[in-house]
Amino acid sequence: MNLFKEHAVRDYGAAAARIPVIDFGPVFGGAPGALRSVASAARHACENVGFFYALNHGVPEAVIDRAFAASRQFHALPLADKLKLRLDQNNIGYLPINASVQGASTVHKATRPNQNESFFVSHDRGSEHPDVIAGKPLRGRNQWPDGVAELRRDMMAYFRALGAMCDRMLPVFAVALDMQADFFVPFFANEGHANLRFLHYPPQDADDDNVFGQAPHTDNSFMTVLARTDVPGLAVRLPPNGPMGENGLRRRSSPAPF
């Protein structure tokens, strides 16, 4: 049986209610006491659920909409054009369907390739950037298709907006870990490593066993941000023994993770 059917929740409303909603507006606005209260909420969410919704995150909806439009524009390009931008050693570029397997996952043993195509971008460095010249790992240049300057513009606007949001969240995670608020700041200075992944999940048969858009996994990065859409695509594995007895998979929306 397909994993999602085997472990699907029975009550979506109850399952959704178990994913906390954290309002970042007060801490971003500098409200007295907000940093500690939001940090406490983030700590509880990370330790007990693993996910949370970010309210008042500060990324304009127009920037998000243009980024998703750019993603659709990219994935509509002919395959031959996208393959010219194949993923490189810096994890930047295009990854086609059937080109990756979630082999290192500790939560599920995937045996078949992921059914998604992805376009990765990072900081938009020029050819004269010192790290590019030095060939430093994970400090390379973005790859862009020819003749679509607006795609680069809108994707990088989204990259910068998400980066600014995540920088503003760093004190929250530091305080949540009982550290000084600025503890993480130096680690993300000077273009700290970040990738923005524009994903496309083609329709697939949900009855096909062990086939996934992206196989079950846990992320190995410091922080992952996923923007919601109206197309279901992501599933969250909730902790066991929660309210309503739910311990299955709660489908969320198709992501554009950072």
C-alpha positions as CSV (number, residue, x, y, z in Angstrom):
1,M,0.0,0.0,0.0
2,N,1.2,3.5,-0.7
3,L,2.7,5.1,2.4
4,F,0.4,8.1,2.3
5,K,-2.7,6.0,2.2
6,E,-1.3,3.6,4.9
7,H,-0.6,6.5,7.4
8,A,-3.1,9.1,6.3
9,V,-4.8,11.1,9.0
10,R,-8.5,10.6,9.5
11,D,-9.3,14.2,10.6
12,Y,-7.5,16.8,8.6
13,G,-8.8,19.6,10.7
14,A,-7.5,18.1,13.9
15,A,-4.1,17.3,12.3
16,A,-3.7,20.8,10.9
17,A,-4.4,22.2,14.4
18,R,-1.4,20.4,15.8
19,I,1.0,22.4,13.6
20,P,1.6,25.6,15.6
21,V,1.1,29.1,14.1
22,I,3.8,31.5,15.3
23,D,3.3,35.2,14.9
24,F,6.6,36.8,14.1
25,G,5.1,40.3,13.8
26,P,5.8,41.4,17.4
27,V,9.4,40.3,17.4
28,F,10.1,41.8,14.0
29,G,8.5,45.0,15.2
30,G,10.6,45.1,18.4
31,A,7.7,44.7,20.8
32,P,8.9,44.5,24.5
33,G,9.3,40.9,25.6
34,A,8.4,39.5,22.1
35,L,11.7,37.9,21.4
36,R,11.6,35.6,24.5
37,S,7.9,34.7,24.0
38,V,8.3,33.9,20.3
39,A,11.5,32.0,21.0
40,S,9.6,29.9,23.6
41,A,6.9,29.1,21.0
42,A,9.5,28.2,18.4
43,R,11.4,25.9,20.8
44,H,8.2,24.1,21.7
45,A,7.2,23.7,18.0
46,C,10.7,22.5,17.0
47,E,11.1,20.0,19.8
48,N,7.5,18.6,19.8
49,V,6.3,18.9,16.2
50,G,9.1,19.8,13.9
51,F,7.1,22.3,11.8
52,F,5.3,25.5,12.3
53,Y,3.5,28.1,10.2
54,A,5.0,31.6,10.3
55,L,2.5,34.4,10.5
56,N,3.5,38.0,9.6
57,H,6.8,36.8,8.1
58,G,7.3,40.0,6.2
59,V,7.7,38.6,2.7
60,P,5.4,40.5,0.4
61,E,2.7,38.4,-1.4
62,A,3.6,40.1,-4.7
63,V,7.2,38.8,-4.4
64,I,6.0,35.3,-3.7
65,D,3.5,35.4,-6.6
66,R,6.1,36.6,-9.0
67,A,8.5,33.9,-7.8
68,F,6.0,31.1,-8.4
69,A,5.2,32.5,-11.8
70,A,8.9,32.5,-12.6
71,S,9.1,28.9,-11.5
72,R,6.3,27.9,-13.8
73,Q,8.0,29.8,-16.6
74,F,11.2,28.0,-16.0
75,H,9.7,24.5,-15.9
76,A,7.7,25.2,-19.0
77,L,11.0,25.6,-21.0
78,P,12.0,22.8,-23.4
79,L,13.8,20.0,-21.6
80,A,16.9,20.6,-23.8
81,D,17.2,24.2,-22.6
82,K,16.9,23.1,-19.0
83,L,19.5,20.3,-19.4
84,K,22.0,23.0,-20.5
85,L,21.9,24.2,-16.8
86,R,22.4,20.8,-15.1
87,L,23.1,20.8,-11.4
88,D,26.8,21.5,-10.8
89,Q,29.3,20.8,-8.0
90,N,28.0,23.8,-6.1
91,N,24.4,22.4,-6.0
92,I,23.3,25.1,-8.4
93,G,21.2,24.5,-11.6
94,Y,18.7,22.1,-12.9
95,L,17.9,18.6,-11.6
96,P,15.7,16.6,-13.9
97,I,13.0,14.0,-12.9
98,N,14.4,10.5,-11.9
99,A,17.8,12.0,-11.2
100,S,17.9,11.8,-7.4
101,V,17.1,9.1,-4.7
102,Q,16.5,9.8,-1.0
103,G,19.2,7.3,-0.2
104,A,20.4,8.8,3.1
105,S,17.1,9.2,4.7
106,T,16.7,7.8,8.2
107,V,12.9,7.8,8.2
108,H,12.2,5.8,5.0
109,K,14.2,3.6,2.7
110,A,13.5,4.9,-0.8
111,T,14.2,2.5,-3.7
112,R,12.9,4.6,-6.6
113,P,13.9,8.0,-7.9
114,N,12.2,11.2,-6.8
115,Q,9.4,12.3,-9.2
116,N,10.2,16.0,-9.3
117,E,12.3,18.4,-11.3
118,S,14.1,21.2,-9.5
119,F,15.9,24.4,-10.3
120,F,18.4,25.6,-7.6
121,V,19.7,29.1,-7.2
122,S,21.9,30.8,-4.6
123,H,23.6,34.1,-4.1
124,D,23.9,35.7,-7.6
125,R,27.7,36.1,-7.7
126,G,29.6,37.6,-10.7
127,S,32.5,36.1,-12.5
128,E,34.9,38.4,-10.6
129,H,33.7,37.4,-7.1
130,P,36.7,36.3,-5.1
131,D,35.1,33.0,-4.0
132,V,34.2,32.2,-7.6
133,I,37.8,32.9,-8.8
134,A,39.1,30.8,-5.9
135,G,36.7,27.9,-6.7
136,K,35.5,27.7,-3.1
137,P,33.0,24.8,-2.6
138,L,29.3,25.9,-2.6
139,R,30.3,29.5,-3.6
140,G,29.7,29.3,-7.3
141,R,27.6,31.2,-9.8
142,N,23.9,30.8,-10.7
143,Q,23.0,29.3,-14.0
144,W,20.3,31.1,-16.0
145,P,18.5,30.3,-19.2
146,D,19.0,32.7,-22.1
147,G,16.4,35.4,-23.0
148,V,14.4,35.4,-19.8
149,A,15.8,38.3,-17.7
150,E,12.6,38.7,-15.8
151,L,12.9,35.1,-14.5
152,R,16.3,35.9,-12.9
153,R,14.9,39.2,-11.5
154,D,11.9,37.6,-9.9
155,M,13.7,34.5,-8.5
156,M,16.4,36.6,-7.0
157,A,14.0,39.1,-5.5
158,Y,12.4,36.1,-3.7
159,F,15.8,34.7,-2.7
160,R,16.7,38.1,-1.1
161,A,13.3,38.4,0.6
162,L,13.5,35.0,2.1
163,G,17.1,35.5,3.2
164,A,16.2,38.7,5.0
165,M,13.3,37.0,6.7
166,C,15.5,34.1,7.9
167,D,18.2,36.6,9.1
168,R,15.5,38.2,11.3
169,M,14.6,34.8,12.7
170,L,18.1,34.0,13.8
171,P,17.7,35.7,17.2
172,V,14.6,33.7,17.8
173,F,16.3,30.4,17.4
174,A,19.3,31.5,19.4
175,V,17.2,32.6,22.4
176,A,15.2,29.4,22.0
177,L,18.5,27.5,22.6
178,D,19.4,29.7,25.6
179,M,22.1,31.5,23.7
180,Q,22.8,35.2,23.1
181,A,20.4,36.7,20.6
182,D,23.2,37.4,18.1
183,F,24.9,34.0,18.4
184,F,24.1,32.8,14.9
185,V,24.6,36.0,13.1
186,P,28.3,35.6,12.2
187,F,27.7,32.2,10.7
188,F,25.3,33.7,8.1
189,A,27.4,36.8,7.3
190,N,29.2,37.2,4.0
191,E,26.7,35.3,1.9
192,G,26.1,32.4,4.2
193,H,25.3,29.3,2.3
194,A,21.7,29.2,1.1
195,N,19.8,27.6,-1.7
196,L,16.4,28.4,-3.2
197,R,14.8,25.4,-4.9
198,F,12.0,25.8,-7.4
199,L,10.2,22.5,-7.5
200,H,7.8,21.0,-10.1
201,Y,5.9,17.9,-9.1
202,P,4.2,16.3,-12.2
203,P,1.0,14.4,-11.5
204,Q,1.5,10.8,-10.4
205,D,-0.4,7.8,-9.4
206,A,-0.9,7.8,-5.7
207,D,-1.4,4.0,-5.7
208,D,2.1,3.3,-7.0
209,D,4.0,1.9,-4.0
210,N,7.2,3.6,-2.9
211,V,7.0,6.4,-5.6
212,F,7.1,9.9,-4.3
213,G,7.5,13.4,-5.6
214,Q,10.1,13.7,-2.9
215,A,10.6,10.6,-0.7
216,P,10.2,11.0,3.1
217,H,13.2,12.6,4.8
218,T,14.4,15.0,7.4
219,D,16.3,18.1,6.3
220,N,20.0,18.6,7.2
221,S,20.1,22.4,6.9
222,F,19.8,25.0,9.6
223,M,16.4,26.2,8.4
224,T,13.9,25.3,5.6
225,V,11.2,27.7,4.5
226,L,8.3,26.5,2.4
227,A,5.7,28.7,0.8
228,R,2.2,27.4,0.6
229,T,0.2,26.9,-2.6
230,D,-3.2,25.6,-3.4
231,V,-1.8,22.3,-4.9
232,P,-1.3,19.6,-2.2
233,G,2.2,18.3,-2.4
234,L,4.0,18.1,1.0
235,A,3.2,15.7,3.8
236,V,4.2,16.3,7.5
237,R,4.8,13.4,9.8
238,L,3.1,14.4,13.1
239,P,4.3,13.1,16.5
240,P,2.5,10.0,17.8
241,N,-0.2,10.0,20.5
242,G,-1.5,13.5,19.8
243,P,-5.0,14.9,20.1
244,M,-7.7,12.8,18.4
245,G,-5.2,9.9,18.3
246,E,-3.7,11.2,15.0
247,N,-0.2,10.0,14.3
248,G,-0.2,9.9,10.5
249,L,0.8,12.1,7.7
250,R,-0.8,15.5,7.2
251,R,-0.7,16.7,3.6
252,R,0.3,20.3,3.2
253,S,0.9,22.4,0.1
254,S,3.4,22.2,-2.7
255,P,6.6,23.9,-1.5
256,A,9.1,26.4,-2.8
257,P,11.6,25.8,-0.2
258,F,14.6,27.9,0.8
